[in-house]
Amino acid sequence: MRPRWGQECIFCLNCELQCPEDAIRSAADMMLMVPFMRYNIRKALADPNIESAPVEFKGGTVRRLD
């Protein structure tokens, strides 16, 4: 089943992250969003005020790699 995006959706993407079957897709997965996501990641990694760690996302679970 596909989720129904309604007026209550605030585009937090939590449903997509929590899905153990990796079955939910959002606009963030579209190729159109890739340059924006790369830009945001690049800026965040360059900012010493933002903590970061390598992670792996698989089956609805985020696992820290270090």
PDBQT receptor file of N, H, CA, C and O in Angstrom, charges set to zero:
ATOM      1  N   MET A   1       0.846  -1.190   0.000  1.00  0.00    +0.000 N 
ATOM      2  CA  MET A   1       0.000   0.000   0.000  1.00  0.00    +0.000 C 
ATOM      3  C   MET A   1       0.888   1.250   0.000  1.00  0.00    +0.000 C 
ATOM      4  O   MET A   1       1.978   1.265   0.572  1.00  0.00    +0.000 OA
ATOM      5  N   ARG A   2       0.394   2.274  -0.647  1.00  0.00    +0.000 N 
ATOM      6  H   ARG A   2      -0.491   2.262  -1.112  1.00  0.00    +0.000 HD
ATOM      7  CA  ARG A   2       1.100   3.547  -0.662  1.00  0.00    +0.000 C 
ATOM      8  C   ARG A   2       0.541   4.453   0.419  1.00  0.00    +0.000 C 
ATOM      9  O   ARG A   2      -0.659   4.418   0.690  1.00  0.00    +0.000 OA
ATOM     10  N   PRO A   3       1.385   5.263   1.041  1.00  0.00    +0.000 N 
ATOM     11  CA  PRO A   3       0.860   6.231   2.014  1.00  0.00    +0.000 C 
ATOM     12  C   PRO A   3       0.064   7.296   1.288  1.00  0.00    +0.000 C 
ATOM     13  O   PRO A   3       0.299   7.566   0.110  1.00  0.00    +0.000 OA
ATOM     14  N   ARG A   4      -0.852   7.885   1.977  1.00  0.00    +0.000 N 
ATOM     15  H   ARG A   4      -1.043   7.666   2.934  1.00  0.00    +0.000 HD
ATOM     16  CA  ARG A   4      -1.617   8.999   1.406  1.00  0.00    +0.000 C 
ATOM     17  C   ARG A   4      -1.077  10.289   1.985  1.00  0.00    +0.000 C 
ATOM     18  O   ARG A   4      -1.166  10.531   3.188  1.00  0.00    +0.000 OA
ATOM     19  N   TRP A   5      -0.518  11.110   1.121  1.00  0.00    +0.000 N 
ATOM     20  H   TRP A   5      -0.445  10.913   0.143  1.00  0.00    +0.000 HD
ATOM     21  CA  TRP A   5       0.008  12.383   1.563  1.00  0.00    +0.000 C 
ATOM     22  C   TRP A   5      -1.176  13.331   1.681  1.00  0.00    +0.000 C 
ATOM     23  O   TRP A   5      -1.860  13.595   0.692  1.00  0.00    +0.000 OA
ATOM     24  N   GLY A   6      -1.416  13.832   2.854  1.00  0.00    +0.000 N 
ATOM     25  H   GLY A   6      -0.860  13.617   3.657  1.00  0.00    +0.000 HD
ATOM     26  CA  GLY A   6      -2.546  14.724   3.071  1.00  0.00    +0.000 C 
ATOM     27  C   GLY A   6      -2.114  16.050   3.657  1.00  0.00    +0.000 C 
ATOM     28  O   GLY A   6      -0.926  16.367   3.718  1.00  0.00    +0.000 OA
ATOM     29  N   GLN A   7      -3.079  16.802   4.079  1.00  0.00    +0.000 N 
ATOM     30  H   GLN A   7      -4.044  16.545   4.030  1.00  0.00    +0.000 HD
ATOM     31  CA  GLN A   7      -2.792  18.113   4.654  1.00  0.00    +0.000 C 
ATOM     32  C   GLN A   7      -2.029  18.010   5.969  1.00  0.00    +0.000 C 
ATOM     33  O   GLN A   7      -1.384  18.973   6.384  1.00  0.00    +0.000 OA
ATOM     34  N   GLU A   8      -2.092  16.866   6.624  1.00  0.00    +0.000 N 
ATOM     35  H   GLU A   8      -2.616  16.083   6.287  1.00  0.00    +0.000 HD
ATOM     36  CA  GLU A   8      -1.391  16.690   7.889  1.00  0.00    +0.000 C 
ATOM     37  C   GLU A   8       0.101  16.433   7.697  1.00  0.00    +0.000 C 
ATOM     38  O   GLU A   8       0.879  16.589   8.638  1.00  0.00    +0.000 OA
ATOM     39  N   CYS A   9       0.501  16.047   6.504  1.00  0.00    +0.000 N 
ATOM     40  H   CYS A   9      -0.131  15.920   5.740  1.00  0.00    +0.000 HD
ATOM     41  CA  CYS A   9       1.900  15.727   6.223  1.00  0.00    +0.000 C 
ATOM     42  C   CYS A   9       2.754  16.989   6.312  1.00  0.00    +0.000 C 
ATOM     43  O   CYS A   9       2.459  17.996   5.669  1.00  0.00    +0.000 OA
ATOM     44  N   ILE A  10       3.810  16.924   7.111  1.00  0.00    +0.000 N 
ATOM     45  H   ILE A  10       4.050  16.106   7.633  1.00  0.00    +0.000 HD
ATOM     46  CA  ILE A  10       4.730  18.059   7.231  1.00  0.00    +0.000 C 
ATOM     47  C   ILE A  10       6.072  17.758   6.559  1.00  0.00    +0.000 C 
ATOM     48  O   ILE A  10       7.051  18.478   6.755  1.00  0.00    +0.000 OA
ATOM     49  N   PHE A  11       6.104  16.677   5.760  1.00  0.00    +0.000 N 
ATOM     50  H   PHE A  11       5.309  16.092   5.600  1.00  0.00    +0.000 HD
ATOM     51  CA  PHE A  11       7.280  16.283   4.985  1.00  0.00    +0.000 C 
ATOM     52  C   PHE A  11       8.503  16.065   5.881  1.00  0.00    +0.000 C 
ATOM     53  O   PHE A  11       9.616  16.469   5.542  1.00  0.00    +0.000 OA
ATOM     54  N   CYS A  12       8.277  15.417   7.032  1.00  0.00    +0.000 N 
ATOM     55  H   CYS A  12       7.373  15.088   7.307  1.00  0.00    +0.000 HD
ATOM     56  CA  CYS A  12       9.391  15.102   7.931  1.00  0.00    +0.000 C 
ATOM     57  C   CYS A  12      10.137  13.859   7.475  1.00  0.00    +0.000 C 
ATOM     58  O   CYS A  12      11.268  13.633   7.905  1.00  0.00    +0.000 OA
ATOM     59  N   LEU A  13       9.531  13.050   6.616  1.00  0.00    +0.000 N 
ATOM     60  H   LEU A  13       8.612  13.234   6.267  1.00  0.00    +0.000 HD
ATOM     61  CA  LEU A  13      10.102  11.829   6.046  1.00  0.00    +0.000 C 
ATOM     62  C   LEU A  13      10.290  10.709   7.068  1.00  0.00    +0.000 C 
ATOM     63  O   LEU A  13      10.930   9.701   6.768  1.00  0.00    +0.000 OA
ATOM     64  N   ASN A  14       9.743  10.874   8.258  1.00  0.00    +0.000 N 
ATOM     65  H   ASN A  14       9.223  11.692   8.501  1.00  0.00    +0.000 HD
ATOM     66  CA  ASN A  14       9.884   9.848   9.290  1.00  0.00    +0.000 C 
ATOM     67  C   ASN A  14       9.251   8.525   8.849  1.00  0.00    +0.000 C 
ATOM     68  O   ASN A  14       9.796   7.459   9.135  1.00  0.00    +0.000 OA
ATOM     69  N   CYS A  15       8.125   8.578   8.165  1.00  0.00    +0.000 N 
ATOM     70  H   CYS A  15       7.683   9.444   7.932  1.00  0.00    +0.000 HD
ATOM     71  CA  CYS A  15       7.479   7.344   7.699  1.00  0.00    +0.000 C 
ATOM     72  C   CYS A  15       8.405   6.578   6.758  1.00  0.00    +0.000 C 
ATOM     73  O   CYS A  15       8.497   5.353   6.828  1.00  0.00    +0.000 OA
ATOM     74  N   GLU A  16       9.086   7.301   5.884  1.00  0.00    +0.000 N 
ATOM     75  H   GLU A  16       9.011   8.297   5.827  1.00  0.00    +0.000 HD
ATOM     76  CA  GLU A  16      10.012   6.665   4.945  1.00  0.00    +0.000 C 
ATOM     77  C   GLU A  16      11.203   6.053   5.689  1.00  0.00    +0.000 C 
ATOM     78  O   GLU A  16      11.635   4.946   5.370  1.00  0.00    +0.000 OA
ATOM     79  N   LEU A  17      11.723   6.767   6.666  1.00  0.00    +0.000 N 
ATOM     80  H   LEU A  17      11.372   7.666   6.925  1.00  0.00    +0.000 HD
ATOM     81  CA  LEU A  17      12.867   6.263   7.416  1.00  0.00    +0.000 C 
ATOM     82  C   LEU A  17      12.524   5.060   8.285  1.00  0.00    +0.000 C 
ATOM     83  O   LEU A  17      13.366   4.187   8.493  1.00  0.00    +0.000 OA
ATOM     84  N   GLN A  18      11.303   5.006   8.790  1.00  0.00    +0.000 N 
ATOM     85  H   GLN A  18      10.619   5.716   8.621  1.00  0.00    +0.000 HD
ATOM     86  CA  GLN A  18      10.906   3.945   9.710  1.00  0.00    +0.000 C 
ATOM     87  C   GLN A  18      10.386   2.690   9.023  1.00  0.00    +0.000 C 
ATOM     88  O   GLN A  18      10.237   1.656   9.675  1.00  0.00    +0.000 OA
ATOM     89  N   CYS A  19      10.110   2.751   7.743  1.00  0.00    +0.000 N 
ATOM     90  H   CYS A  19      10.231   3.591   7.213  1.00  0.00    +0.000 HD
ATOM     91  CA  CYS A  19       9.537   1.609   7.040  1.00  0.00    +0.000 C 
ATOM     92  C   CYS A  19      10.554   0.462   6.953  1.00  0.00    +0.000 C 
ATOM     93  O   CYS A  19      11.585   0.616   6.298  1.00  0.00    +0.000 OA
ATOM     94  N   PRO A  20      10.289  -0.677   7.593  1.00  0.00    +0.000 N 
ATOM     95  CA  PRO A  20      11.247  -1.787   7.580  1.00  0.00    +0.000 C 
ATOM     96  C   PRO A  20      11.364  -2.474   6.225  1.00  0.00    +0.000 C 
ATOM     97  O   PRO A  20      12.331  -3.197   5.983  1.00  0.00    +0.000 OA
ATOM     98  N   GLU A  21      10.404  -2.263   5.347  1.00  0.00    +0.000 N 
ATOM     99  H   GLU A  21       9.618  -1.676   5.543  1.00  0.00    +0.000 HD
ATOM    100  CA  GLU A  21      10.428  -2.883   4.023  1.00  0.00    +0.000 C 
ATOM    101  C   GLU A  21      11.011  -1.974   2.952  1.00  0.00    +0.000 C 
ATOM    102  O   GLU A  21      11.121  -2.373   1.792  1.00  0.00    +0.000 OA
ATOM    103  N   ASP A  22      11.386  -0.751   3.331  1.00  0.00    +0.000 N 
ATOM    104  H   ASP A  22      11.296  -0.427   4.272  1.00  0.00    +0.000 HD
ATOM    105  CA  ASP A  22      11.900   0.234   2.380  1.00  0.00    +0.000 C 
ATOM    106  C   ASP A  22      10.909   0.429   1.227  1.00  0.00    +0.000 C 
ATOM    107  O   ASP A  22      11.299   0.551   0.066  1.00  0.00    +0.000 OA
ATOM    108  N   ALA A  23       9.618   0.453   1.579  1.00  0.00    +0.000 N 
ATOM    109  H   ALA A  23       9.302   0.354   2.522  1.00  0.00    +0.000 HD
ATOM    110  CA  ALA A  23       8.558   0.506   0.576  1.00  0.00    +0.000 C 
ATOM    111  C   ALA A  23       7.998   1.909   0.358  1.00  0.00    +0.000 C 
ATOM    112  O   ALA A  23       7.242   2.125  -0.590  1.00  0.00    +0.000 OA
ATOM    113  N   ILE A  24       8.349   2.852   1.205  1.00  0.00    +0.000 N 
ATOM    114  H   ILE A  24       8.962   2.677   1.975  1.00  0.00    +0.000 HD
ATOM    115  CA  ILE A  24       7.790   4.202   1.086  1.00  0.00    +0.000 C 
ATOM    116  C   ILE A  24       8.792   5.093   0.373  1.00  0.00    +0.000 C 
ATOM    117  O   ILE A  24       9.970   5.127   0.730  1.00  0.00    +0.000 OA
ATOM    118  N   ARG A  25       8.331   5.792  -0.607  1.00  0.00    +0.000 N 
ATOM    119  H   ARG A  25       7.374   5.764  -0.897  1.00  0.00    +0.000 HD
ATOM    120  CA  ARG A  25       9.153   6.736  -1.356  1.00  0.00    +0.000 C 
ATOM    121  C   ARG A  25       8.525   8.121  -1.236  1.00  0.00    +0.000 C 
ATOM    122  O   ARG A  25       7.304   8.258  -1.154  1.00  0.00    +0.000 OA
ATOM    123  N   SER A  26       9.363   9.130  -1.225  1.00  0.00    +0.000 N 
ATOM    124  H   SER A  26      10.354   9.020  -1.292  1.00  0.00    +0.000 HD
ATOM    125  CA  SER A  26       8.874  10.503  -1.137  1.00  0.00    +0.000 C 
ATOM    126  C   SER A  26       9.529  11.339  -2.233  1.00  0.00    +0.000 C 
ATOM    127  O   SER A  26      10.335  10.844  -3.021  1.00  0.00    +0.000 OA
ATOM    128  N   ALA A  27       9.168  12.592  -2.259  1.00  0.00    +0.000 N 
ATOM    129  H   ALA A  27       8.513  12.994  -1.618  1.00  0.00    +0.000 HD
ATOM    130  CA  ALA A  27       9.763  13.498  -3.245  1.00  0.00    +0.000 C 
ATOM    131  C   ALA A  27      11.268  13.632  -3.042  1.00  0.00    +0.000 C 
ATOM    132  O   ALA A  27      11.991  13.956  -3.984  1.00  0.00    +0.000 OA
ATOM    133  N   ALA A  28      11.749  13.385  -1.824  1.00  0.00    +0.000 N 
ATOM    134  H   ALA A  28      11.162  13.121  -1.059  1.00  0.00    +0.000 HD
ATOM    135  CA  ALA A  28      13.186  13.473  -1.558  1.00  0.00    +0.000 C 
ATOM    136  C   ALA A  28      13.973  12.417  -2.322  1.00  0.00    +0.000 C 
ATOM    137  O   ALA A  28      15.181  12.561  -2.506  1.00  0.00    +0.000 OA
ATOM    138  N   ASP A  29      13.307  11.364  -2.766  1.00  0.00    +0.000 N 
ATOM    139  H   ASP A  29      12.325  11.247  -2.617  1.00  0.00    +0.000 HD
ATOM    140  CA  ASP A  29      13.975  10.299  -3.527  1.00  0.00    +0.000 C 
ATOM    141  C   ASP A  29      14.069  10.604  -5.017  1.00  0.00    +0.000 C 
ATOM    142  O   ASP A  29      14.742   9.878  -5.748  1.00  0.00    +0.000 OA
ATOM    143  N   MET A  30      13.420  11.647  -5.474  1.00  0.00    +0.000 N 
ATOM    144  H   MET A  30      12.873  12.237  -4.880  1.00  0.00    +0.000 HD
ATOM    145  CA  MET A  30      13.410  11.961  -6.898  1.00  0.00    +0.000 C 
ATOM    146  C   MET A  30      14.779  12.485  -7.347  1.00  0.00    +0.000 C 
ATOM    147  O   MET A  30      15.462  13.178  -6.593  1.00  0.00    +0.000 OA
ATOM    148  N   MET A  31      15.162  12.156  -8.554  1.00  0.00    +0.000 N 
ATOM    149  H   MET A  31      14.607  11.594  -9.166  1.00  0.00    +0.000 HD
ATOM    150  CA  MET A  31      16.444  12.614  -9.097  1.00  0.00    +0.000 C 
ATOM    151  C   MET A  31      16.549  14.139  -9.078  1.00  0.00    +0.000 C 
ATOM    152  O   MET A  31      17.648  14.684  -8.975  1.00  0.00    +0.000 OA
ATOM    153  N   LEU A  32      15.441  14.810  -9.175  1.00  0.00    +0.000 N 
ATOM    154  H   LEU A  32      14.549  14.368  -9.259  1.00  0.00    +0.000 HD
ATOM    155  CA  LEU A  32      15.422  16.270  -9.138  1.00  0.00    +0.000 C 
ATOM    156  C   LEU A  32      15.994  16.799  -7.823  1.00  0.00    +0.000 C 
ATOM    157  O   LEU A  32      16.565  17.889  -7.791  1.00  0.00    +0.000 OA
ATOM    158  N   MET A  33      15.845  16.039  -6.744  1.00  0.00    +0.000 N 
ATOM    159  H   MET A  33      15.381  15.153  -6.769  1.00  0.00    +0.000 HD
ATOM    160  CA  MET A  33      16.291  16.484  -5.421  1.00  0.00    +0.000 C 
ATOM    161  C   MET A  33      17.773  16.214  -5.166  1.00  0.00    +0.000 C 
ATOM    162  O   MET A  33      18.332  16.777  -4.224  1.00  0.00    +0.000 OA
ATOM    163  N   VAL A  34      18.423  15.385  -5.959  1.00  0.00    +0.000 N 
ATOM    164  H   VAL A  34      17.969  14.928  -6.724  1.00  0.00    +0.000 HD
ATOM    165  CA  VAL A  34      19.814  14.996  -5.715  1.00  0.00    +0.000 C 
ATOM    166  C   VAL A  34      20.753  16.196  -5.579  1.00  0.00    +0.000 C 
ATOM    167  O   VAL A  34      21.529  16.226  -4.624  1.00  0.00    +0.000 OA
ATOM    168  N   PRO A  35      20.729  17.186  -6.476  1.00  0.00    +0.000 N 
ATOM    169  CA  PRO A  35      21.646  18.321  -6.305  1.00  0.00    +0.000 C 
ATOM    170  C   PRO A  35      21.404  19.085  -4.996  1.00  0.00    +0.000 C 
ATOM    171  O   PRO A  35      22.355  19.553  -4.370  1.00  0.00    +0.000 OA
ATOM    172  N   PHE A  36      20.159  19.210  -4.589  1.00  0.00    +0.000 N 
ATOM    173  H   PHE A  36      19.386  18.830  -5.098  1.00  0.00    +0.000 HD
ATOM    174  CA  PHE A  36      19.847  19.915  -3.348  1.00  0.00    +0.000 C 
ATOM    175  C   PHE A  36      20.345  19.136  -2.133  1.00  0.00    +0.000 C 
ATOM    176  O   PHE A  36      20.906  19.715  -1.203  1.00  0.00    +0.000 OA
ATOM    177  N   MET A  37      20.136  17.825  -2.150  1.00  0.00    +0.000 N 
ATOM    178  H   MET A  37      19.680  17.355  -2.906  1.00  0.00    +0.000 HD
ATOM    179  CA  MET A  37      20.586  16.993  -1.040  1.00  0.00    +0.000 C 
ATOM    180  C   MET A  37      22.119  17.012  -0.951  1.00  0.00    +0.000 C 
ATOM    181  O   MET A  37      22.676  17.128   0.141  1.00  0.00    +0.000 OA
ATOM    182  N   ARG A  38      22.787  16.899  -2.081  1.00  0.00    +0.000 N 
ATOM    183  H   ARG A  38      22.335  16.804  -2.967  1.00  0.00    +0.000 HD
ATOM    184  CA  ARG A  38      24.255  16.932  -2.077  1.00  0.00    +0.000 C 
ATOM    185  C   ARG A  38      24.766  18.268  -1.556  1.00  0.00    +0.000 C 
ATOM    186  O   ARG A  38      25.718  18.314  -0.777  1.00  0.00    +0.000 OA
ATOM    187  N   TYR A  39      24.133  19.354  -1.988  1.00  0.00    +0.000 N 
ATOM    188  H   TYR A  39      23.360  19.317  -2.621  1.00  0.00    +0.000 HD
ATOM    189  CA  TYR A  39      24.529  20.687  -1.522  1.00  0.00    +0.000 C 
ATOM    190  C   TYR A  39      24.371  20.788  -0.014  1.00  0.00    +0.000 C 
ATOM    191  O   TYR A  39      25.280  21.250   0.676  1.00  0.00    +0.000 OA
ATOM    192  N   ASN A  40      23.224  20.360   0.503  1.00  0.00    +0.000 N 
ATOM    193  H   ASN A  40      22.486  19.984  -0.058  1.00  0.00    +0.000 HD
ATOM    194  CA  ASN A  40      22.973  20.443   1.945  1.00  0.00    +0.000 C 
ATOM    195  C   ASN A  40      23.950  19.588   2.733  1.00  0.00    +0.000 C 
ATOM    196  O   ASN A  40      24.433  20.013   3.783  1.00  0.00    +0.000 OA
ATOM    197  N   ILE A  41      24.248  18.400   2.248  1.00  0.00    +0.000 N 
ATOM    198  H   ILE A  41      23.856  18.055   1.395  1.00  0.00    +0.000 HD
ATOM    199  CA  ILE A  41      25.195  17.518   2.931  1.00  0.00    +0.000 C 
ATOM    200  C   ILE A  41      26.588  18.133   2.919  1.00  0.00    +0.000 C 
ATOM    201  O   ILE A  41      27.282  18.138   3.936  1.00  0.00    +0.000 OA
ATOM    202  N   ARG A  42      26.988  18.646   1.776  1.00  0.00    +0.000 N 
ATOM    203  H   ARG A  42      26.425  18.642   0.950  1.00  0.00    +0.000 HD
ATOM    204  CA  ARG A  42      28.316  19.270   1.656  1.00  0.00    +0.000 C 
ATOM    205  C   ARG A  42      28.450  20.447   2.620  1.00  0.00    +0.000 C 
ATOM    206  O   ARG A  42      29.472  20.589   3.291  1.00  0.00    +0.000 OA
ATOM    207  N   LYS A  43      27.421  21.289   2.687  1.00  0.00    +0.000 N 
ATOM    208  H   LYS A  43      26.591  21.174   2.141  1.00  0.00    +0.000 HD
ATOM    209  CA  LYS A  43      27.442  22.450   3.593  1.00  0.00    +0.000 C 
ATOM    210  C   LYS A  43      27.469  22.002   5.049  1.00  0.00    +0.000 C 
ATOM    211  O   LYS A  43      28.203  22.571   5.857  1.00  0.00    +0.000 OA
ATOM    212  N   ALA A  44      26.679  20.991   5.393  1.00  0.00    +0.000 N 
ATOM    213  H   ALA A  44      26.082  20.529   4.736  1.00  0.00    +0.000 HD
ATOM    214  CA  ALA A  44      26.624  20.512   6.774  1.00  0.00    +0.000 C 
ATOM    215  C   ALA A  44      27.957  19.902   7.193  1.00  0.00    +0.000 C 
ATOM    216  O   ALA A  44      28.408  20.121   8.317  1.00  0.00    +0.000 OA
ATOM    217  N   LEU A  45      28.594  19.139   6.301  1.00  0.00    +0.000 N 
ATOM    218  H   LEU A  45      28.228  18.962   5.388  1.00  0.00    +0.000 HD
ATOM    219  CA  LEU A  45      29.875  18.526   6.641  1.00  0.00    +0.000 C 
ATOM    220  C   LEU A  45      30.974  19.572   6.812  1.00  0.00    +0.000 C 
ATOM    221  O   LEU A  45      31.917  19.351   7.572  1.00  0.00    +0.000 OA
ATOM    222  N   ALA A  46      30.869  20.696   6.126  1.00  0.00    +0.000 N 
ATOM    223  H   ALA A  46      30.103  20.875   5.509  1.00  0.00    +0.000 HD
ATOM    224  CA  ALA A  46      31.875  21.752   6.217  1.00  0.00    +0.000 C 
ATOM    225  C   ALA A  46      31.679  22.651   7.428  1.00  0.00    +0.000 C 
ATOM    226  O   ALA A  46      32.578  23.417   7.775  1.00  0.00    +0.000 OA
ATOM    227  N   ASP A  47      30.521  22.572   8.079  1.00  0.00    +0.000 N 
ATOM    228  H   ASP A  47      29.791  21.950   7.797  1.00  0.00    +0.000 HD
ATOM    229  CA  ASP A  47      30.213  23.432   9.218  1.00  0.00    +0.000 C 
ATOM    230  C   ASP A  47      30.694  22.765  10.512  1.00  0.00    +0.000 C 
ATOM    231  O   ASP A  47      30.156  21.726  10.897  1.00  0.00    +0.000 OA
ATOM    232  N   PRO A  48      31.697  23.341  11.192  1.00  0.00    +0.000 N 
ATOM    233  CA  PRO A  48      32.222  22.720  12.408  1.00  0.00    +0.000 C 
ATOM    234  C   PRO A  48      31.222  22.720  13.565  1.00  0.00    +0.000 C 
ATOM    235  O   PRO A  48      31.436  22.021  14.555  1.00  0.00    +0.000 OA
ATOM    236  N   ASN A  49      30.158  23.474  13.465  1.00  0.00    +0.000 N 
ATOM    237  H   ASN A  49      29.984  24.042  12.660  1.00  0.00    +0.000 HD
ATOM    238  CA  ASN A  49      29.145  23.525  14.527  1.00  0.00    +0.000 C 
ATOM    239  C   ASN A  49      28.121  22.401  14.415  1.00  0.00    +0.000 C 
ATOM    240  O   ASN A  49      27.295  22.228  15.312  1.00  0.00    +0.000 OA
ATOM    241  N   ILE A  50      28.164  21.639  13.333  1.00  0.00    +0.000 N 
ATOM    242  H   ILE A  50      28.835  21.779  12.605  1.00  0.00    +0.000 HD
ATOM    243  CA  ILE A  50      27.226  20.536  13.136  1.00  0.00    +0.000 C 
ATOM    244  C   ILE A  50      27.983  19.225  13.288  1.00  0.00    +0.000 C 
ATOM    245  O   ILE A  50      28.914  18.943  12.535  1.00  0.00    +0.000 OA
ATOM    246  N   GLU A  51      27.576  18.433  14.264  1.00  0.00    +0.000 N 
ATOM    247  H   GLU A  51      26.819  18.663  14.875  1.00  0.00    +0.000 HD
ATOM    248  CA  GLU A  51      28.211  17.132  14.469  1.00  0.00    +0.000 C 
ATOM    249  C   GLU A  51      27.728  16.162  13.398  1.00  0.00    +0.000 C 
ATOM    250  O   GLU A  51      26.572  16.214  12.978  1.00  0.00    +0.000 OA
ATOM    251  N   SER A  52      28.619  15.279  12.960  1.00  0.00    +0.000 N 
ATOM    252  H   SER A  52      29.558  15.237  13.302  1.00  0.00    +0.000 HD
ATOM    253  CA  SER A  52      28.239  14.275  11.972  1.00  0.00    +0.000 C 
ATOM    254  C   SER A  52      28.949  12.964  12.279  1.00  0.00    +0.000 C 
ATOM    255  O   SER A  52      29.960  12.934  12.980  1.00  0.00    +0.000 OA
ATOM    256  N   ALA A  53      28.405  11.896  11.745  1.00  0.00    +0.000 N 
ATOM    257  H   ALA A  53      27.584  11.920  11.176  1.00  0.00    +0.000 HD
ATOM    258  CA  ALA A  53      28.984  10.566  11.901  1.00  0.00    +0.000 C 
ATOM    259  C   ALA A  53      28.581   9.733  10.696  1.00  0.00    +0.000 C 
ATOM    260  O   ALA A  53      27.495   9.932  10.150  1.00  0.00    +0.000 OA
ATOM    261  N   PRO A  54      29.424   8.812  10.271  1.00  0.00    +0.000 N 
ATOM    262  CA  PRO A  54      29.047   7.935   9.164  1.00  0.00    +0.000 C 
ATOM    263  C   PRO A  54      27.952   6.967   9.617  1.00  0.00    +0.000 C 
ATOM    264  O   PRO A  54      28.029   6.393  10.703  1.00  0.00    +0.000 OA
ATOM    265  N   VAL A  55      26.943   6.796   8.780  1.00  0.00    +0.000 N 
ATOM    266  H   VAL A  55      26.881   7.262   7.898  1.00  0.00    +0.000 HD
ATOM    267  CA  VAL A  55      25.827   5.912   9.104  1.00  0.00    +0.000 C 
ATOM    268  C   VAL A  55      25.475   5.043   7.912  1.00  0.00    +0.000 C 
ATOM    269  O   VAL A  55      25.862   5.322   6.778  1.00  0.00    +0.000 OA
ATOM    270  N   GLU A  56      24.732   3.985   8.194  1.00  0.00    +0.000 N 
ATOM    271  H   GLU A  56      24.417   3.758   9.116  1.00  0.00    +0.000 HD
ATOM    272  CA  GLU A  56      24.196   3.107   7.163  1.00  0.00    +0.000 C 
ATOM    273  C   GLU A  56      22.696   3.009   7.395  1.00  0.00    +0.000 C 
ATOM    274  O   GLU A  56      22.251   2.811   8.526  1.00  0.00    +0.000 OA
ATOM    275  N   PHE A  57      21.918   3.148   6.332  1.00  0.00    +0.000 N 
ATOM    276  H   PHE A  57      22.279   3.309   5.414  1.00  0.00    +0.000 HD
ATOM    277  CA  PHE A  57      20.473   3.014   6.429  1.00  0.00    +0.000 C 
ATOM    278  C   PHE A  57      20.076   1.748   5.701  1.00  0.00    +0.000 C 
ATOM    279  O   PHE A  57      20.356   1.589   4.513  1.00  0.00    +0.000 OA
ATOM    280  N   LYS A  58      19.418   0.843   6.421  1.00  0.00    +0.000 N 
ATOM    281  H   LYS A  58      19.190   0.973   7.386  1.00  0.00    +0.000 HD
ATOM    282  CA  LYS A  58      19.017  -0.421   5.809  1.00  0.00    +0.000 C 
ATOM    283  C   LYS A  58      17.815  -0.968   6.539  1.00  0.00    +0.000 C 
ATOM    284  O   LYS A  58      17.818  -1.076   7.765  1.00  0.00    +0.000 OA
ATOM    285  N   GLY A  59      16.778  -1.316   5.783  1.00  0.00    +0.000 N 
ATOM    286  H   GLY A  59      16.775  -1.228   4.787  1.00  0.00    +0.000 HD
ATOM    287  CA  GLY A  59      15.592  -1.947   6.351  1.00  0.00    +0.000 C 
ATOM    288  C   GLY A  59      14.897  -1.125   7.418  1.00  0.00    +0.000 C 
ATOM    289  O   GLY A  59      14.399  -1.682   8.396  1.00  0.00    +0.000 OA
ATOM    290  N   GLY A  60      14.854   0.175   7.254  1.00  0.00    +0.000 N 
ATOM    291  H   GLY A  60      15.259   0.628   6.460  1.00  0.00    +0.000 HD
ATOM    292  CA  GLY A  60      14.170   1.038   8.213  1.00  0.00    +0.000 C 
ATOM    293  C   GLY A  60      14.979   1.353   9.455  1.00  0.00    +0.000 C 
ATOM    294  O   GLY A  60      14.455   1.914  10.416  1.00  0.00    +0.000 OA
ATOM    295  N   THR A  61      16.273   0.988   9.440  1.00  0.00    +0.000 N 
ATOM    296  H   THR A  61      16.699   0.532   8.659  1.00  0.00    +0.000 HD
ATOM    297  CA  THR A  61      17.119   1.223  10.597  1.00  0.00    +0.000 C 
ATOM    298  C   THR A  61      18.356   1.992  10.197  1.00  0.00    +0.000 C 
ATOM    299  O   THR A  61      18.992   1.684   9.190  1.00  0.00    +0.000 OA
ATOM    300  N   VAL A  62      18.697   2.997  10.989  1.00  0.00    +0.000 N 
ATOM    301  H   VAL A  62      18.180   3.247  11.808  1.00  0.00    +0.000 HD
ATOM    302  CA  VAL A  62      19.921   3.754  10.788  1.00  0.00    +0.000 C 
ATOM    303  C   VAL A  62      20.939   3.242  11.805  1.00  0.00    +0.000 C 
ATOM    304  O   VAL A  62      20.667   3.197  13.005  1.00  0.00    +0.000 OA
ATOM    305  N   ARG A  63      22.112   2.859  11.308  1.00  0.00    +0.000 N 
ATOM    306  H   ARG A  63      22.333   2.896  10.333  1.00  0.00    +0.000 HD
ATOM    307  CA  ARG A  63      23.150   2.323  12.180  1.00  0.00    +0.000 C 
ATOM    308  C   ARG A  63      24.416   3.154  12.033  1.00  0.00    +0.000 C 
ATOM    309  O   ARG A  63      24.894   3.388  10.923  1.00  0.00    +0.000 OA
ATOM    310  N   ARG A  64      24.952   3.596  13.160  1.00  0.00    +0.000 N 
ATOM    311  H   ARG A  64      24.564   3.406  14.062  1.00  0.00    +0.000 HD
ATOM    312  CA  ARG A  64      26.197   4.355  13.160  1.00  0.00    +0.000 C 
ATOM    313  C   ARG A  64      27.364   3.428  12.849  1.00  0.00    +0.000 C 
ATOM    314  O   ARG A  64      27.450   2.337  13.412  1.00  0.00    +0.000 OA
ATOM    315  N   LEU A  65      28.266   3.845  11.957  1.00  0.00    +0.000 N 
ATOM    316  H   LEU A  65      28.196   4.732  11.499  1.00  0.00    +0.000 HD
ATOM    317  CA  LEU A  65      29.335   2.975  11.495  1.00  0.00    +0.000 C 
ATOM    318  C   LEU A  65      30.649   3.124  12.269  1.00  0.00    +0.000 C 
ATOM    319  O   LEU A  65      31.506   2.245  12.175  1.00  0.00    +0.000 OA
ATOM    320  N   ASP A  66      30.831   4.189  13.017  1.00  0.00    +0.000 N 
ATOM    321  H   ASP A  66      30.135   4.903  13.093  1.00  0.00    +0.000 HD
ATOM    322  CA  ASP A  66      32.112   4.310  13.726  1.00  0.00    +0.000 C 
ATOM    323  C   ASP A  66      32.023   3.924  15.176  1.00  0.00    +0.000 C 
ATOM    324  O   ASP A  66      33.023   3.978  15.892  1.00  0.00    +0.000 OA
TER     325      ASP A  66
